[in-house]
Amino acid sequence: MLLLQETSSQHRVLPVWVGVAEANAIELERQHVTAPRPPTHQLICQVIGSLGRRLDHVCISEVRDRVFYAQLVFDGETAVSARPSDAVAVALHLGVPIHAADEVLDQAALADVEVIDTSPAGDGGDVPSAGSPVDENAELERLRRFLDKATPDDFETS
């Protein structure tokens, strides 16, 4: 599961189900791990650069029947449809912002969620936004237990 935290106003969390391979690509990109051969999202980034285009941002643009849709938004406002997992991996690789439409956040985001920053050391620390230290391993184990039993219905907001 990909958890995207809103950085402005309400700090809601948008949970997006992704496949194992897609989650792995996102995590490798988040940790700046270089693979011996470029994965698909890096190939897409090479094509974008070779065509002389610049990706401005990605946007989680819609949710229909509990399925999320995204767009790669280029210079000149050209938009290309993409799976959210691919869009996020591309955004991380190119260092561009990840946006979510207000309608998507209103419909699918979770409010009042305490997010614990588990970034690698040097990327912002490991202290939750509330300012009190937590046992990161215990919190990760608690999340794993929850996700082992979770279904998409557990994240319904309506």
Stockholm file with secondary structure:
# STOCKHOLM 1.0

chainA/1-158         MLLLQETSSQHRVLPVWVGVAEANAIELERQHVTAPRPPTHQLICQVIGSLGRRLDHVCISEVRDRVFYAQLVFDGETAVSARPSDAVAVALHLGVPIHAADEVLDQAALADVEVIDTSPAGDGGDVPSAGSPVDENAELERLRRFLDKATPDDFETS
#=GR chainA/1-158 SS CEEEECCSTTCCEEEECCCHHHHHHHHHHHTTCCCSSCCHHHHHHHHHHHTTCCEEEEEEEEEETTEEEEEEEEGGGCEEEECHHHHHHHHHHHTCCEEECHHHHHHHCBSSCCCCCCCCTTSSCSCCTTSCCCCHHHHHHHHHHHHHHCCGGGGCCC
#=GC SS_cons         CEEEECCSTTCCEEEECCCHHHHHHHHHHHTTCCCSSCCHHHHHHHHHHHTTCCEEEEEEEEEETTEEEEEEEEGGGCEEEECHHHHHHHHHHHTCCEEECHHHHHHHCBSSCCCCCCCCTTSSCSCCTTSCCCCHHHHHHHHHHHHHHCCGGGGCCC
//
